[in-house]
Amino acid sequence: MSVKLPIGVFDSGMGGLTVFIQLRKLLPAEDILYFGDTKRTPYGIRTSKEIQNFTREILDFMIRNHVKLAVAACNTITVNLNNLPQEYPFPIIGMSTGSHTALKLTKNNRIGIIGTDATIRSGKHAEEIRALSNAVKVYPKACHKFASLVEQEKFSGKDINDAAREYLLPLKKTGVDTVILACTHYPLIISVIRNVLGPNVNILDPAEETACNVKKVLGQKGLLANGQNGSNRLCFSADIDRAKRIAARLFDIQQCGFEYVDLSQ
């Protein structure tokens, strides 16, 4: 496999761009192919079977585009990866849970986890934390509306603030001092989350840790690119203009190519 092949990054929508940023910072020479399934977002309300079927369609797209590694930049997809029966011609890296880092950050052994319904229902993050420490109390909280509101570009205002208070005030009352963002959409509303939780709560985004895992695997397989800055091909299954607007909140889109992709074709 050639080091010149791209890294594939995929998500249910726009949230995975928060992982794309970290990959671009850590691996500037890599070509990156991003796919966001903006037509069928959010995945968090879907059944496991639907999520697995969508993931297979996206991975087939990655095969056609000859990626050397694929990154599931979505916690909802990540918790379903082990259920995929098919083997793929490239490694697939899921989102880090951030468990080890959270345990280092907490001072009172109370850790909150916020994510989609599907991610929280899987119990993966809580199980991993409890396996690492018997002393920690874990408080998972499904934030049903967050991802949809982000996809609707509601980064501020009444809707997102009301949702944040609905989900996060009960979590705050548990006394957590560390909260893991178990959805890649949530860094886009981190200021709203921080306003509710307060300045004394550590808010952990595992995207950087995930990017480090990607670099490690590429290095182990001798697939790290070098040379000039890599290209950025950003593909979406619906509404390219909205994708551009949201992406522009995160990084300079002048160096990115945007494309509409119909997975059914």
C-alpha positions in Angstrom: 0.0 0.0 0.0 1.4 3.4 -1.0 2.1 6.2 1.6 0.6 8.6 -1.0 -2.9 7.3 -0.6 -5.4 9.4 1.4 -6.7 9.0 4.9 -10.5 8.6 4.9 -12.5 10.3 7.6 -16.2 9.9 8.0 -19.1 10.9 10.2 -22.9 11.1 10.3 -22.6 14.7 9.3 -20.5 17.7 10.2 -19.2 16.7 13.6 -16.3 14.7 12.3 -14.7 18.0 11.0 -13.6 18.5 14.6 -11.5 15.4 14.2 -10.4 16.5 10.7 -8.9 19.6 12.3 -6.8 17.6 14.7 -5.6 15.2 11.9 -4.7 18.2 9.8 -2.6 19.7 12.6 -0.9 16.5 13.5 -0.4 15.1 10.0 0.0 18.1 7.7 1.5 16.1 4.8 -1.5 13.6 4.5 -4.2 13.9 1.9 -7.5 13.6 3.6 -10.8 12.5 2.2 -13.8 13.4 4.4 -17.3 12.1 4.0 -20.2 13.5 6.0 -23.6 11.8 5.7 -25.6 15.1 5.9 -28.5 13.5 4.1 -29.2 11.0 6.8 -27.9 12.7 9.9 -28.4 12.3 12.9 -27.3 8.7 13.4 -27.8 8.8 17.2 -31.5 8.1 16.9 -31.0 5.2 14.4 -31.1 1.5 15.2 -27.8 -0.5 15.3 -28.7 -2.2 12.1 -29.3 1.1 10.3 -26.0 2.5 11.6 -24.1 -0.6 10.4 -25.7 -0.5 7.0 -24.9 3.2 6.6 -21.3 2.5 7.7 -20.8 -0.3 5.2 -22.0 2.1 2.4 -19.5 4.7 3.5 -16.7 2.2 3.8 -17.5 1.0 0.3 -17.0 4.6 -0.8 -13.7 4.7 0.9 -12.6 1.4 -0.9 -13.5 3.0 -4.2 -11.3 6.0 -3.3 -8.4 3.8 -2.3 -7.8 5.1 1.2 -4.9 3.7 3.2 -6.7 4.0 6.6 -10.3 5.1 7.6 -11.2 7.1 10.7 -14.7 6.8 12.1 -14.9 10.3 13.4 -18.2 9.6 15.1 -18.8 7.9 18.4 -22.2 6.5 17.4 -20.5 4.7 14.5 -17.5 3.7 16.6 -19.6 1.8 19.2 -21.0 -0.2 16.3 -17.8 -1.0 14.5 -17.3 -4.4 16.2 -20.6 -5.6 14.7 -19.4 -5.2 11.1 -18.9 -8.7 9.7 -16.9 -7.6 6.6 -13.1 -7.2 6.6 -11.7 -4.1 4.8 -8.4 -3.6 3.0 -7.4 -0.8 5.4 -7.3 -0.3 9.1 -10.3 1.4 10.7 -9.7 3.6 13.7 -12.6 4.6 15.9 -13.0 7.5 18.3 -11.0 7.3 21.5 -13.2 7.3 24.6 -10.9 9.6 26.4 -11.1 7.4 29.5 -7.5 7.4 30.5 -7.2 11.2 30.2 -10.5 11.7 32.1 -9.1 9.6 35.0 -6.0 11.8 35.0 -8.1 15.0 35.1 -10.7 14.1 37.7 -10.0 15.1 41.3 -13.2 13.9 42.9 -13.7 10.6 40.8 -17.0 11.8 39.3 -16.9 11.7 35.5 -19.8 12.7 33.2 -20.2 11.4 29.6 -22.5 13.2 27.1 -23.3 11.8 23.7 -26.1 10.6 21.4 -28.8 8.2 22.5 -27.0 5.3 20.6 -23.6 6.1 22.1 -24.9 6.3 25.7 -27.1 3.3 25.2 -24.0 1.2 24.2 -22.4 1.8 27.6 -18.9 1.6 26.0 -17.5 4.7 27.6 -18.8 4.0 31.1 -17.6 0.4 30.9 -14.1 1.4 29.9 -13.8 3.9 32.7 -15.1 1.4 35.3 -12.7 -1.2 34.0 -9.8 1.1 34.7 -10.9 2.3 38.1 -13.3 1.0 40.7 -13.2 4.2 42.6 -14.8 6.3 39.9 -18.5 7.1 39.6 -19.7 7.6 36.0 -22.7 9.7 35.0 -23.7 9.1 31.3 -26.2 11.5 29.8 -27.8 11.3 26.4 -28.2 14.7 24.8 -30.9 13.9 22.2 -31.1 17.3 20.5 -27.5 18.5 20.4 -26.3 16.9 17.1 -29.4 17.9 15.2 -29.2 21.5 16.5 -25.6 21.7 15.4 -26.5 20.4 11.9 -29.2 23.1 11.8 -26.5 25.7 12.6 -28.0 26.6 15.9 -24.8 27.3 17.7 -26.3 29.9 20.0 -29.8 31.2 20.9 -32.8 29.9 22.8 -33.0 26.4 21.3 -29.4 25.3 22.0 -29.3 27.1 25.4 -32.6 25.5 26.5 -31.3 22.0 25.4 -28.0 22.6 27.3 -29.8 23.5 30.5 -32.2 20.5 30.1 -29.3 18.0 29.8 -26.5 19.5 31.7 -28.0 21.0 34.8 -28.9 17.5 36.2 -25.4 16.4 35.3 -23.9 19.4 37.1 -25.9 18.5 40.2 -24.1 15.2 40.4 -20.9 17.0 41.2 -18.9 15.8 38.2 -15.6 17.6 37.8 -14.8 16.1 34.4 -17.1 15.6 31.3 -16.2 13.7 28.2 -17.6 14.9 24.9 -18.6 11.6 23.4 -20.0 13.1 20.2 -17.8 14.9 17.7 -20.5 17.5 17.1 -20.2 18.8 20.7 -17.0 20.8 20.3 -18.9 23.1 18.0 -21.1 24.1 21.0 -18.4 23.9 23.6 -19.0 27.5 24.8 -22.6 26.7 25.4 -21.7 23.5 27.3 -19.1 25.4 29.4 -21.6 28.1 30.3 -23.9 25.6 31.9 -21.3 23.4 33.5 -19.2 26.3 34.8 -15.5 27.0 34.8 -14.5 24.4 37.4 -15.5 21.4 35.2 -12.9 19.8 32.9 -14.4 19.4 29.4 -12.6 16.7 27.5 -12.6 16.4 23.7 -11.1 13.1 22.6 -10.4 14.3 19.0 -6.8 15.0 19.6 -6.2 11.7 21.2 -7.9 10.0 18.3 -5.6 11.8 15.8 -2.6 10.6 17.9 -3.9 7.0 17.5 -4.1 7.5 13.8 -0.5 8.7 13.6 0.6 5.8 15.7 -1.0 3.2 13.4 0.3 4.8 10.2 3.7 4.9 11.7 3.6 1.2 12.7 2.5 0.3 9.2 5.1 2.5 7.5 2.4 4.6 5.8 3.1 8.1 7.1 3.3 10.6 4.3 6.0 13.3 4.0 6.7 16.3 1.8 4.3 19.1 1.0 1.0 19.9 2.6 -1.7 17.4 1.9 -4.9 18.0 0.1 -8.4 18.3 1.6 -11.3 16.7 -0.2 -14.6 17.2 1.7 -17.6 15.2 0.5 -21.2 15.4 1.8 -24.4 13.6 0.9 -26.6 16.8 1.0 -26.5 20.6 1.2 -23.0 21.6 0.3 -23.6 25.3 1.0 -24.5 24.4 4.6 -21.4 22.2 4.9 -19.3 25.1 3.8 -20.8 27.5 6.3 -20.3 25.1 9.2 -16.8 24.2 8.1 -15.9 27.9 7.8 -16.6 28.2 11.6 -13.8 25.8 12.2 -11.0 26.4 9.7 -10.0 28.2 6.5 -11.9 26.5 3.7 -9.9 28.1 0.9 -7.6 25.1 0.8 -10.5 22.6 0.7 -12.5 21.1 -2.2 -16.2 20.4 -1.5 -18.2 17.8 -3.3 -21.6 16.3 -3.3 -21.6 12.5 -3.2 -24.6 10.2 -3.7 -23.7 6.8 -2.0 -26.4 5.0 -3.9 -24.6 5.6 -7.2 
